[in-house]
Amino acid sequence: MQATILVSDHQTILRKCISSIRNEEFTEIEIKENSEPKLLLSRLKQLKPNLVILNYIQYHSKDNIIKSIQKLSGQPKVLIITEDEDVGKVREVIRLGVDGFLTIQCRSEEMMNAIRLILQDKRYFCPLITERILAHEKKNEVLGPKLSKRELEILTLVAKGSTTNKIAKKLFISVHTVNSHRKNLLKKLGLRSPIELVTYAMDKGLV
C-alpha cells in the first residue's frame, strides 16, 4: 500500500507514536510530521498527502481548519485523533465529514486498521466514540422534549442542588438568565415547581 500521511500535532510524543506504527503492510507508506498548526495548510499544499492525521484541539476554529483541508486540491482524507471526549464537540466534527475519529486511548492496532480502511476510501470511528454518541442520543430521547445544551446544563445543576446564584457564577451568566431558563424548563417539560424539576431530572438519571 503506497501512500503519504501527514501527522499534525503540537505534541511531539503523539507525532512520534503515530510515526512509529509500521508493519509489513505499511512499509511503503511515507509518514511526514508537522508540529506547527499555523503551517498545516502550507505543508499540505507542499506534500499533497493522501491522509492527514490531526488533533483539532490545537486550532482556534476546528470547523475552519477541517473545511479548509477539504477544499485543498486532491482533497486529502482526514483522520482525527484527540483527547477530547466532549460528545457535543465530537458530533460537530463528525458532521463536517471527516473520514475517521479515534481517541488517544485507542490501541495501535486500531489506529492501523483505521488508516488502512480510510486509505481504501472507507470511514472508521472507534467503538468508544460510537458508544458515547449512541448513549448521548438515547439520553436525549429519554429526556422527552428537546432541550438546548444550556437548558440541560441548568437542569442538571438544579437537580444537584445548586442555587440560582451558584449556577449563574458557574456558567458565567446572569441570575436573571438562569431564572428565565428555569421558567422555560418548567413550561417545556410541563412541570409546576422546582421540586418537580428536581424529581424529573433524577428520574431521567441526570444525577
N, CA, C and O of each residue as an XYZ file, in Angstrom:
828
protein
N       0.852     -1.196      0.000
C       0.000      0.000      0.000
C       0.885      1.241      0.000
O       1.622      1.485      0.955
N       0.810      2.022     -1.071
C       1.610      3.232     -1.185
C       0.765      4.448     -0.837
O      -0.349      4.607     -1.336
N       1.297      5.290      0.013
C       0.558      6.495      0.415
C       1.484      7.411      1.207
O       2.508      6.987      1.742
N       1.088      8.686      1.264
C       1.803      9.649      2.101
C       0.838     10.155      3.167
O      -0.288     10.554      2.868
N       1.297     10.131      4.404
C       0.475     10.574      5.527
C       1.175     11.732      6.230
O       2.373     11.664      6.503
N       0.437     12.782      6.518
C       0.977     13.906      7.288
C       0.347     13.882      8.675
O      -0.873     13.972      8.816
N       1.189     13.761      9.696
C       0.731     13.761     11.086
C       0.955     15.154     11.654
O       2.095     15.603     11.769
N      -0.121     15.835     12.006
C      -0.013     17.209     12.504
C      -0.503     17.302     13.939
O      -1.691     17.133     14.213
N       0.415     17.568     14.845
C       0.063     17.730     16.252
C       1.205     18.460     16.946
O       2.374     18.245     16.625
N       0.860     19.333     17.905
C       1.888     20.083     18.611
C       2.606     19.231     19.658
O       3.643     19.633     20.186
N       2.051     18.051     19.955
C       2.668     17.176     20.942
C       3.638     16.205     20.260
O       3.229     15.347     19.478
N       4.909     16.354     20.566
C       5.933     15.527     19.932
C       5.697     14.047     20.164
O       5.862     13.239     19.251
N       5.313     13.688     21.381
C       5.154     12.274     21.724
C       4.067     11.612     20.886
O       4.206     10.453     20.495
N       2.979     12.341     20.605
C       1.905     11.767     19.803
C       2.343     11.623     18.351
O       2.036     10.618     17.710
N       3.057     12.617     17.827
C       3.530     12.526     16.444
C       4.475     11.337     16.282
O       4.361     10.566     15.329
N       5.409     11.198     17.224
C       6.384     10.108     17.148
C       5.709      8.756     17.297
O       6.099      7.782     16.652
N       4.697      8.701     18.147
C       3.992      7.446     18.370
C       3.304      6.989     17.085
O       3.377      5.818     16.712
N       2.640      7.924     16.418
C       1.956      7.582     15.172
C       2.960      7.222     14.087
O       2.754      6.278     13.324
N       4.052      7.984     14.025
C       5.065      7.741     13.002
C       5.742      6.384     13.162
O       6.239      5.812     12.192
N       5.758      5.872     14.394
C       6.448      4.601     14.657
C       5.584      3.384     14.346
O       6.061      2.250     14.378
N       4.323      3.624     14.048
C       3.429      2.491     13.775
C       3.672      1.992     12.353
O       3.175      2.564     11.383
N       4.420      0.951     12.257
C       4.721      0.349     10.965
C       4.637     -1.166     11.083
O       4.970     -1.730     12.125
N       4.206     -1.807     10.051
C       4.319     -3.258      9.959
C       4.524     -3.598      8.493
O       4.701     -2.695      7.676
N       4.504     -4.834      8.152
C       4.777     -5.224      6.770
C       3.814     -4.578      5.787
O       4.180     -4.251      4.658
N       2.577     -4.399      6.236
C       1.565     -3.828      5.353
C       1.828     -2.361      5.051
O       1.418     -1.860      4.004
N       2.515     -1.660      5.968
C       2.706     -0.229      5.830
C       4.131      0.170      5.430
O       4.506      1.330      5.603
N       4.914     -0.738      4.912
C       6.315     -0.428      4.609
C       6.456      0.639      3.532
O       7.451      1.363      3.511
N       5.482      0.747      2.645
C       5.578      1.718      1.552
C       4.859      3.025      1.868
O       4.746      3.902      1.012
N       4.380      3.149      3.089
C       3.729      4.394      3.492
C       4.772      5.378      4.005
O       5.589      5.045      4.863
N       4.735      6.586      3.471
C       5.663      7.635      3.897
C       4.940      8.540      4.893
O       3.878      9.087      4.597
N       5.530      8.686      6.068
C       4.902      9.499      7.111
C       5.704     10.782      7.340
O       6.897     10.733      7.641
N       5.044     11.914      7.196
C       5.640     13.218      7.437
C       5.024     13.813      8.700
O       3.939     13.411      9.120
N       5.724     14.775      9.301
C       5.233     15.384     10.531
C       5.117     16.895     10.403
O       5.846     17.534      9.645
N       4.171     17.452     11.175
C       4.020     18.899     11.274
C       3.728     19.249     12.728
O       2.780     18.731     13.317
N       4.531     20.116     13.297
C       4.361     20.480     14.709
C       3.736     21.858     14.898
O       3.345     22.210     16.011
N       3.638     22.642     13.824
C       3.103     23.997     13.917
C       1.723     24.078     13.265
O       1.619     23.984     12.042
N       0.673     24.248     14.052
C      -0.683     24.312     13.495
C      -0.835     25.337     12.368
O      -1.523     25.081     11.380
N      -0.195     26.487     12.520
C      -0.351     27.548     11.509
C       0.299     27.200     10.179
O       0.026     27.843      9.166
N       1.167     26.175     10.177
C       1.843     25.779      8.942
C       1.166     24.589      8.256
O       1.610     24.148      7.196
N       0.099     24.074      8.856
C      -0.514     22.861      8.331
C      -0.940     22.990      6.879
O      -0.582     22.143      6.061
N      -1.687     24.018      6.541
C      -2.192     24.144      5.182
C      -1.075     24.263      4.155
O      -1.154     23.675      3.076
N      -0.041     25.014      4.484
C       1.084     25.143      3.545
C       1.821     23.818      3.387
O       2.279     23.491      2.292
N       1.939     23.050      4.475
C       2.572     21.728      4.411
C       1.732     20.775      3.558
O       2.272     19.962      2.807
N       0.424     20.882      3.681
C      -0.460     20.038      2.886
C      -0.336     20.360      1.398
O      -0.304     19.461      0.558
N      -0.267     21.633      1.090
C      -0.119     22.042     -0.314
C       1.219     21.578     -0.877
O       1.325     21.233     -2.054
N       2.238     21.574     -0.023
C       3.581     21.170     -0.448
C       3.689     19.654     -0.641
O       4.233     19.186     -1.641
N       3.164     18.893      0.327
C       3.351     17.444      0.322
C       2.254     16.682     -0.422
O       2.488     15.582     -0.924
N       1.056     17.272     -0.491
C      -0.101     16.613     -1.123
C      -0.281     15.171     -0.625
O      -0.267     14.233     -1.421
N      -0.448     15.000      0.687
C      -0.595     13.649      1.254
C      -1.957     13.043      0.931
O      -2.904     13.752      0.592
N      -2.034     11.726      1.044
C      -3.312     11.036      0.862
C      -4.183     11.168      2.108
O      -5.412     11.131      2.036
N      -3.517     11.322      3.248
C      -4.225     11.359      4.530
C      -3.533     12.317      5.486
O      -2.306     12.338      5.572
N      -4.322     13.109      6.204
C      -3.780     13.958      7.261
C      -4.390     13.514      8.580
O      -5.605     13.354      8.689
N      -3.536     13.314      9.583
C      -3.981     12.923     10.921
C      -3.747     14.111     11.836
O      -2.625     14.610     11.919
N      -4.789     14.576     12.527
C      -4.598     15.741     13.379
C      -5.511     15.736     14.593
O      -6.511     15.020     14.657
N      -5.125     16.560     15.547
C      -5.911     16.797     16.756
C      -6.469     18.213     16.632
O      -5.708     19.180     16.650
N      -7.788     18.345     16.506
C      -8.386     19.660     16.249
C      -8.319     20.597     17.446
O      -8.561     21.794     17.295
N      -7.992     20.080     18.644
C      -7.975     20.913     19.847
C      -6.995     22.075     19.717
O      -7.213     23.134     20.307
N      -5.920     21.891     18.954
C      -4.901     22.929     18.857
C      -5.326     24.098     17.957
O      -4.602     25.087     17.840
N      -6.484     23.985     17.331
C      -6.934     25.034     16.425
C      -8.042     25.866     17.060
O      -8.935     25.339     17.723
N      -7.964     27.167     16.844
C      -8.958     28.083     17.415
C     -10.351     27.757     16.870
O     -11.337     27.785     17.607
N     -10.421     27.451     15.585
C     -11.697     27.092     14.960
C     -11.541     25.752     14.258
O     -10.985     25.682     13.162
N     -12.026     24.702     14.880
C     -11.910     23.365     14.293
C     -12.695     23.278     12.992
O     -12.291     22.576     12.066
N     -13.834     24.002     12.919
C     -14.645     23.965     11.707
C     -13.850     24.474     10.512
O     -13.828     23.852      9.450
N     -13.194     25.626     10.707
C     -12.470     26.250      9.606
C     -11.305     25.403      9.118
O     -11.084     25.293      7.912
N     -10.552     24.799     10.046
C      -9.380     24.036      9.616
C      -9.799     22.796      8.844
O      -9.171     22.463      7.839
N     -10.831     22.111      9.282
C     -11.277     20.900      8.583
C     -11.862     21.257      7.216
O     -11.581     20.581      6.226
N     -12.669     22.311      7.157
C     -13.242     22.732      5.878
C     -12.147     23.183      4.912
O     -12.229     22.939      3.708
N     -11.126     23.841      5.450
C     -10.010     24.299      4.608
C      -9.257     23.115      4.021
O      -8.860     23.144      2.856
N      -9.060     22.080      4.818
C      -8.377     20.877      4.335
C      -9.193     20.225      3.224
O      -8.642     19.786      2.215
N     -10.500     20.166      3.416
C     -11.370     19.512      2.442
C     -11.438     20.262      1.110
O     -11.808     19.680      0.090
N     -11.082     21.545      1.116
C     -11.114     22.345     -0.114
C      -9.810     22.275     -0.898
O      -9.734     22.762     -2.026
N      -8.786     21.671     -0.305
C      -7.489     21.607     -0.962
C      -7.520     20.715     -2.193
O      -8.327     19.791     -2.290
N      -6.639     21.005     -3.117
C      -6.509     20.168     -4.306
C      -6.117     18.755     -3.897
O      -5.194     18.568     -3.104
N      -6.807     17.777     -4.428
C      -6.514     16.398     -4.059
C      -7.353     15.910     -2.901
O      -7.477     14.704     -2.683
N      -7.937     16.849     -2.145
C      -8.809     16.538     -1.005
C      -8.300     15.361     -0.160
O      -8.844     14.259     -0.229
N      -7.255     15.605      0.633
C      -6.732     14.517      1.478
C      -7.781     14.032      2.472
O      -8.627     14.805      2.921
N      -7.720     12.756      2.811
C      -8.597     12.189      3.824
C      -8.224     12.797      5.173
O      -7.087     13.225      5.374
N      -9.183     12.831      6.093
C      -8.930     13.422      7.411
C      -9.257     12.416      8.507
O     -10.388     11.943      8.618
N      -8.247     12.099      9.315
C      -8.430     11.231     10.484
C      -8.137     12.052     11.732
O      -7.047     12.605     11.872
N      -9.100     12.132     12.633
C      -8.942     12.866     13.877
C      -8.497     11.911     14.986
O      -9.093     10.853     15.183
N      -7.441     12.300     15.704
C      -7.033     11.578     16.910
C      -6.925     12.620     18.013
O      -6.081     13.513     17.941
N      -7.769     12.515     19.030
C      -7.830     13.580     20.031
C      -8.110     13.039     21.421
O      -8.622     11.932     21.584
N      -7.767     13.836     22.415
C      -8.100     13.501     23.794
C      -9.446     14.085     24.195
O      -9.915     13.856     25.310
N     -10.073     14.840     23.289
C     -11.362     15.463     23.562
C     -12.452     14.391     23.640
O     -12.617     13.595     22.715
N     -13.197     14.379     24.757
C     -14.264     13.390     24.916
C     -15.629     14.055     25.070
O     -16.597     13.423     25.492
N     -15.691     15.340     24.721
C     -16.950     16.065     24.767
C     -17.815     15.588     23.594
O     -17.505     15.866     22.435
N     -18.889     14.876     23.898
C     -19.712     14.276     22.847
C     -20.253     15.326     21.880
O     -20.331     15.086     20.675
N     -20.623     16.485     22.411
C     -21.143     17.542     21.556
C     -20.129     17.986     20.520
O     -20.459     18.126     19.343
N     -18.887     18.208     20.956
C     -17.828     18.639     20.037
C     -17.482     17.539     19.043
O     -17.245     17.805     17.865
N     -17.454     16.301     19.530
C     -17.150     15.163     18.663
C     -18.187     15.058     17.545
O     -17.840     14.853     16.382
N     -19.459     15.201     17.908
C     -20.523     15.116     16.908
C     -20.402     16.241     15.887
O     -20.645     16.028     14.699
N     -20.031     17.429     16.337
C     -19.861     18.565     15.421
C     -18.785     18.259     14.391
O     -18.956     18.525     13.202
N     -17.674     17.695     14.859
C     -16.557     17.381     13.963
C     -16.947     16.287     12.971
O     -16.623     16.384     11.788
N     -17.632     15.258     13.435
C     -18.046     14.163     12.562
C     -19.003     14.671     11.486
O     -18.954     14.221     10.341
N     -19.879     15.619     11.862
C     -20.826     16.182     10.889
C     -20.115     16.923      9.751
O     -20.672     17.087      8.666
N     -18.893     17.363     10.005
C     -18.135     18.072      8.979
C     -17.657     17.138      7.872
O     -17.170     17.589      6.836
N     -17.801     15.824      8.102
C     -17.455     14.869      7.051
C     -16.060     14.302      7.133
O     -15.503     13.896      6.112
N     -15.469     14.259      8.330
C     -14.142     13.645      8.460
C     -14.254     12.154      8.165
O     -15.337     11.575      8.242
N     -13.122     11.542      7.826
C     -13.130     10.140      7.399
C     -12.932      9.159      8.544
O     -13.201      7.967      8.399
N     -12.460      9.661      9.686
C     -12.269      8.774     10.824
C     -12.091      9.550     12.108
O     -11.726     10.726     12.089
N     -12.347      8.892     13.224
C     -12.223      9.543     14.527
C     -11.754      8.517     15.548
O     -12.387      7.479     15.741
N     -10.634      8.820     16.199
C     -10.069      7.972     17.246
C      -9.778      8.820     18.471
O      -9.598     10.033     18.361
N      -9.731      8.193     19.632
C      -9.257      8.878     20.826
C      -7.834      8.410     21.095
O      -7.402      7.391     20.555
N      -7.110      9.142     21.918
C      -5.723      8.757     22.197
C      -5.645      7.478     23.026
O      -4.561      6.923     23.210
N      -6.796      7.003     23.531
C      -6.820      5.750     24.277
C      -6.816      4.534     23.348
O      -6.589      3.412     23.802
N      -7.063      4.745     22.055
C      -7.132      3.628     21.111
C      -5.770      2.939     20.974
O      -4.727      3.589     21.048
N      -5.792      1.648     20.778
C      -4.569      0.872     20.639
C      -3.989      1.046     19.238
O      -4.685      1.457     18.311
N      -2.696      0.724     19.100
C      -2.016      0.892     17.809
C      -2.659      0.054     16.715
O      -2.707      0.476     15.559
N      -3.153     -1.134     17.066
C      -3.806     -1.995     16.076
C      -5.049     -1.321     15.494
O      -5.333     -1.427     14.301
N      -5.779     -0.628     16.367
C      -6.982      0.059     15.908
C      -6.629      1.239     15.014
O      -7.330      1.530     14.045
N      -5.536      1.914     15.351
C      -5.083      3.026     14.532
C      -4.676      2.549     13.140
O      -5.005      3.183     12.138
N      -3.954      1.424     13.086
C      -3.541      0.875     11.796
C      -4.749      0.458     10.974
O      -4.777      0.648      9.758
N      -5.737     -0.106     11.633
C      -6.956     -0.523     10.940
C      -7.687      0.688     10.380
O      -8.188      0.654      9.256
N      -7.746      1.766     11.171
C      -8.406      2.989     10.718
C      -7.693      3.558      9.491
O      -8.339      3.940      8.515
N      -6.366      3.614      9.544
C      -5.586      4.136      8.422
C      -5.815      3.281      7.178
O      -6.021      3.804      6.083
N      -5.776      1.970      7.360
C      -5.968      1.040      6.246
C      -7.324      1.261      5.568
O      -7.405      1.361      4.344
N      -8.377      1.335      6.368
C      -9.724      1.484      5.825
C      -9.925      2.833      5.143
O     -10.538      2.921      4.080
N      -9.401      3.879      5.769
C      -9.563      5.224      5.204
C      -8.839      5.346      3.874
O      -9.349      5.972      2.945
N      -7.660      4.756      3.774
C      -6.916      4.790      2.509
C      -7.609      3.950      1.431
O      -7.300      4.073      0.246
N      -8.545      3.101      1.853
C      -9.345      2.314      0.917
C     -10.694      2.985      0.651
O     -11.638      2.352      0.179
N     -10.762      4.277      0.966
C     -11.969      5.083      0.743
C     -13.146      4.670      1.620
O     -14.304      4.826      1.232
N     -12.841      4.141      2.804
C     -13.879      3.812      3.765
C     -13.745      4.756      4.960
O     -12.814      5.560      5.015
N     -14.662      4.663      5.908
C     -14.606      5.511      7.099
C     -14.475      4.632      8.334
O     -14.895      3.475      8.343
N     -13.878      5.212      9.383
C     -13.716      4.438     10.619
C     -13.871      5.338     11.843
O     -13.235      6.386     11.951
N     -14.739      4.896     12.768
C     -14.936      5.595     14.035
C     -14.803      4.567     15.150
O     -15.472      3.534     15.132
N     -13.948      4.850     16.111
C     -13.667      3.862     17.146
C     -14.931      3.553     17.964
O     -15.781      4.425     18.146
N     -15.052      2.318     18.454
C     -16.238      1.903     19.216
C     -16.529      2.804     20.408
O     -17.693      3.040     20.732
N     -15.481      3.315     21.069
C     -15.683      4.183     22.232
C     -16.487      5.419     21.851
O     -17.421      5.803     22.556
N     -16.120      6.039     20.732
C     -16.818      7.225     20.265
C     -18.244      6.878     19.845
O     -19.188      7.599     20.169
N     -18.390      5.779     19.130
C     -19.715      5.356     18.673
C     -20.647      5.102     19.851
O     -21.803      5.526     19.839
N     -20.141      4.408     20.869
C     -20.951      4.097     22.045
C     -21.380      5.363     22.779
O     -22.524      5.470     23.221
N     -20.456      6.327     22.909
C     -20.785      7.560     23.629
C     -21.821      8.392     22.879
O     -22.698      9.000     23.493
N     -21.720      8.419     21.567
C     -22.685      9.166     20.772
C     -24.069      8.525     20.874
O     -25.073      9.219     21.036
N     -24.109      7.200     20.778
C     -25.389      6.490     20.887
C     -26.003      6.682     22.278
O     -27.212      6.872     22.409
N     -25.152      6.631     23.317
C     -25.641      6.824     24.683
C     -26.180      8.239     24.857
O     -27.190      8.451     25.528
N     -25.498      9.200     24.246
C     -25.917     10.599     24.325
C     -27.281     10.785     23.654
O     -28.160     11.461     24.188
N     -27.442     10.173     22.472
C     -28.699     10.298     21.752
C     -29.837      9.606     22.501
O     -30.965     10.099     22.541
N     -29.515      8.449     23.093
C     -30.530      7.726     23.859
C     -30.966      8.537     25.068
O     -32.147      8.576     25.415
N     -29.999      9.181     25.703
C     -30.296     10.004     26.883
C     -31.198     11.162     26.502
O     -32.134     11.497     27.228
N     -30.909     11.781     25.345
C     -31.736     12.900     24.896
C     -33.146     12.451     24.561
O     -34.106     13.185     24.796
N     -33.280     11.237     24.006
C     -34.601     10.713     23.695
C     -35.412     10.507     24.974
O     -36.605     10.802     25.030
N     -34.718      9.984     26.013
C     -35.380      9.727     27.285
C     -35.852     11.017     27.936
O     -36.852     11.032     28.653
N     -35.126     12.098     27.683
C     -35.471     13.377     28.314
C     -36.796     13.951     27.808
O     -37.356     14.866     28.410
N     -37.282     13.410     26.710
C     -38.570     13.885     26.203
C     -38.377     15.110     25.326
O     -37.654     15.036     24.333
N     -39.009     16.249     25.663
C     -38.883     17.456     24.832
C     -37.420     17.822     24.634
O     -36.612     17.709     25.555
N     -37.087     18.258     23.430
C     -35.698     18.591     23.125
C     -35.257     19.815     23.911
O     -35.844     20.891     23.799
N     -34.221     19.632     24.700
C     -33.678     20.728     25.494
C     -32.398     21.232     24.857
O     -31.645     20.461     24.263
N     -32.153     22.535     24.984
C     -30.912     23.096     24.475
C     -29.773     22.669     25.400
O     -30.005     22.203     26.516
N     -28.555     22.835     24.923
C     -27.393     22.474     25.737
C     -27.401     23.252     27.050
O     -27.102     22.691     28.104
N     -27.739     24.536     26.995
C     -27.773     25.368     28.197
C     -28.883     24.920     29.148
O     -28.682     24.872     30.361
N     -30.042     24.595     28.603
C     -31.152     24.127     29.444
C     -30.785     22.827     30.152
O     -31.107     22.629     31.324
N     -30.113     21.953     29.428
C     -29.702     20.671     30.015
C     -28.681     20.897     31.128
O     -28.723     20.227     32.160
N     -27.762     21.847     30.914
C     -26.768     22.176     31.943
C     -27.457     22.682     33.209
O     -27.139     22.255     34.319
N     -28.392     23.583     33.023
C     -29.083     24.181     34.173
C     -29.949     23.143     34.880
O     -30.002     23.107     36.109
N     -30.621     22.307     34.109
C     -31.446     21.256     34.702
C     -30.590     20.330     35.558
O     -30.989     19.956     36.661
N     -29.431     19.964     35.060
C     -28.531     19.073     35.804
C     -28.043     19.730     37.085
O     -27.991     19.087     38.134
N     -27.683     21.014     37.008
C     -27.189     21.728     38.189
C     -28.302     21.922     39.223
O     -28.063     21.814     40.426
N     -29.503     22.205     38.753
C     -30.647     22.344     39.671
C     -30.864     21.024     40.403
O     -31.093     20.999     41.612
N     -30.790     19.930     39.651
C     -31.010     18.610     40.240
C     -29.944     18.263     41.267
O     -30.192     17.490     42.192
N     -28.764     18.834     41.104
C     -27.670     18.569     42.041
C     -27.712     19.498     43.254
O     -26.850     19.436     44.131
N     -28.740     20.365     43.288
C     -28.917     21.221     44.450
C     -28.260     22.587     44.373
O     -28.204     23.303     45.373
N     -27.763     22.959     43.200
C     -27.121     24.269     43.059
C     -28.160     25.383     43.110
O     -29.238     25.255     42.528
N     -27.848     26.456     43.789
C     -28.749     27.604     43.862
C     -28.639     28.402     42.572
O     -27.723     28.195     41.776
N     -29.578     29.313     42.376
C     -29.562     30.156     41.180
C     -28.270     30.953     41.092
O     -27.678     31.062     40.018
N     -27.828     31.516     42.225
C     -26.589     32.293     42.228
C     -25.380     31.445     41.853
O     -24.517     31.887     41.095
N     -25.318     30.217     42.388
C     -24.191     29.326     42.082
C     -24.187     28.924     40.603
O     -23.134     28.842     39.971
N     -25.375     28.678     40.072
C     -25.479     28.314     38.655
C     -25.007     29.472     37.786
O     -24.276     29.274     36.816
N     -25.430     30.679     38.138
C     -25.043     31.868     37.371
C     -23.526     32.037     37.362
O     -22.941     32.331     36.320
N     -22.887     31.852     38.519
C     -21.432     32.001     38.609
C     -20.713     30.899     37.837
O     -19.725     31.155     37.149
N     -21.215     29.675     37.956
C     -20.569     28.534     37.294
C     -20.636     28.646     35.769
O     -19.680     28.310     35.069
N     -21.773     29.122     35.266
C     -21.968     29.200     33.816
C     -21.658     30.582     33.244
O     -21.791     30.807     32.041
N     -21.242     31.505     34.115
C     -20.877     32.864     33.697
C     -22.043     33.572     32.993
O     -21.870     34.204     31.952
N     -23.228     33.447     33.588
C     -24.399     34.137     33.075
C     -25.081     34.858     34.242
O     -24.722     34.643     35.400
N     -26.052     35.701     33.941
C     -26.713     36.471     34.989
C     -27.764     35.628     35.712
O     -28.243     34.621     35.190
N     -28.110     36.065     36.928
C     -29.155     35.403     37.701
C     -30.474     35.470     36.932
O     -31.244     34.509     36.927
N     -30.730     36.599     36.290
C     -31.956     36.766     35.503
C     -32.032     35.715     34.394
O     -33.096     35.150     34.142
N     -30.897     35.455     33.733
C     -30.869     34.458     32.647
C     -31.149     33.060     33.193
O     -31.860     32.273     32.569
N     -30.587     32.759     34.359
C     -30.827     31.449     34.978
C     -32.309     31.282     35.280
O     -32.898     30.243     34.985
N     -32.909     32.316     35.874
C     -34.331     32.247     36.208
C     -35.201     32.089     34.957
O     -36.212     31.387     34.983
N     -34.806     32.740     33.877
C     -35.550     32.618     32.624
C     -35.490     31.189     32.100
O     -36.488     30.636     31.638
N     -34.295     30.602     32.182
C     -34.131     29.217     31.735
C     -34.957     28.263     32.600
O     -35.553     27.311     32.097
N     -34.983     28.528     33.894
C     -35.750     27.660     34.803
C     -37.245     27.731     34.478
O     -37.931     26.709     34.476
N     -37.742     28.925     34.206
C     -39.151     29.081     33.845
C     -39.455     28.369     32.530
O     -40.497     27.730     32.383
N     -38.519     28.489     31.563
C     -38.705     27.828     30.270
C     -38.689     26.316     30.417
O     -39.430     25.612     29.732
N     -37.834     25.813     31.321
C     -37.764     24.376     31.564
C     -39.082     23.851     32.122
O     -39.589     22.817     31.687
N     -39.624     24.578     33.087
C     -40.903     24.180     33.686
C     -42.003     24.138     32.620
O     -42.805     23.205     32.578
N     -42.027     25.152     31.771
C     -43.043     25.225     30.725
C     -42.852     24.124     29.696
O     -43.809     23.452     29.310
N     -41.611     23.942     29.250
C     -41.320     22.958     28.207
C     -41.581     21.532     28.678
O     -42.034     20.688     27.903
N     -41.293     21.266     29.954
C     -41.444     19.916     30.497
C     -42.817     19.681     31.120
O     -43.130     18.573     31.555
N     -43.630     20.735     31.159
C     -44.978     20.594     31.711
C     -44.966     20.395     33.219
O     -45.804     19.674     33.759
N     -44.019     21.031     33.901
C     -43.896     20.899     35.351
C     -44.364     22.185     36.026
O     -44.500     23.225     35.382
N     -44.610     22.094     37.351
C     -45.180     23.242     38.052
C     -44.291     23.857     39.116
O     -44.541     24.986     39.538
N     -43.277     23.163     39.557
C     -42.461     23.694     40.655
C     -41.016     23.219     40.546
O     -40.732     22.249     39.843
N     -40.093     23.906     41.246
C     -38.687     23.489     41.264
C     -38.501     22.068     41.787
O     -37.605     21.348     41.346
N     -39.358     21.669     42.735
C     -39.263     20.310     43.279
C     -39.564     19.284     42.193
O     -38.891     18.258     42.098
N     -40.577     19.561     41.373
C     -40.910     18.664     40.269
C     -39.768     18.618     39.254
O     -39.516     17.587     38.630
N     -39.084     19.750     39.099
C     -37.949     19.827     38.178
C     -36.824     18.908     38.652
O     -36.225     18.182     37.859
N     -36.550     18.950     39.942
C     -35.513     18.090     40.530
C     -35.904     16.623     40.399
O     -35.086     15.782     40.025
N     -37.140     16.330     40.705
C     -37.640     14.943     40.617
C     -37.532     14.425     39.190
O     -37.149     13.278     38.964
N     -37.875     15.282     38.225
C     -37.806     14.905     36.816
C     -36.371     14.561     36.424
O     -36.117     13.544     35.779
N     -35.437     15.429     36.824
C     -34.028     15.206     36.487
C     -33.508     13.914     37.106
O     -32.747     13.185     36.470
N     -33.907     13.629     38.327
C     -33.483     12.407     38.999
C     -34.071     11.171     38.307
O     -33.392     10.155     38.165
N     -35.319     11.263     37.883
C     -35.965     10.156     37.186
C     -35.266      9.848     35.868
O     -35.208      8.695     35.440
N     -34.730     10.902     35.219
C     -34.073     10.729     33.937
C     -32.600     10.374     34.066
O     -31.896     10.229     33.067
N     -32.140     10.235     35.305
C     -30.759      9.818     35.510
C     -29.704     10.887     35.339
O     -28.544     10.579     35.064
N     -30.096     12.152     35.500
C     -29.136     13.240     35.359
C     -28.269     13.425     36.588
O     -27.249     14.112     36.528
N     -28.658     12.821     37.704
C     -27.860     12.899     38.949
C     -27.728     11.505     39.532
O     -27.099     11.329     40.576
